Amino acid sequence: MAYKQAVVRQKVEKYKTPSEFGSHASMAEEWEVSEDGWVVLRDEKGVYRTTVDRLDTGLADPRRYDSNRVVEVAK
């Protein structure tokens, strides 16, 4: 009779930011707010711009998970 080996699953860290979809002040690439209220942020997919009122709200930022944004590709 064959015995099954126990499978030990390793925890894989999916993202290195405070949350998966929200924007946070700790992600700021350049902490210079433009006159319109925009700030540049970086996540695991690349750089994106969002407004200051979206930072640290606990809500998902549509500009972060937008499928039309430019994604950086590692070379």
Secondary structure, DSSP 8 states (H G I E B T S, - for coil): ---------------SSSSSS-B-GGGEEE----TTSEEEEEETTEEEEEEGGGBTSSS--TTTS-TTS------
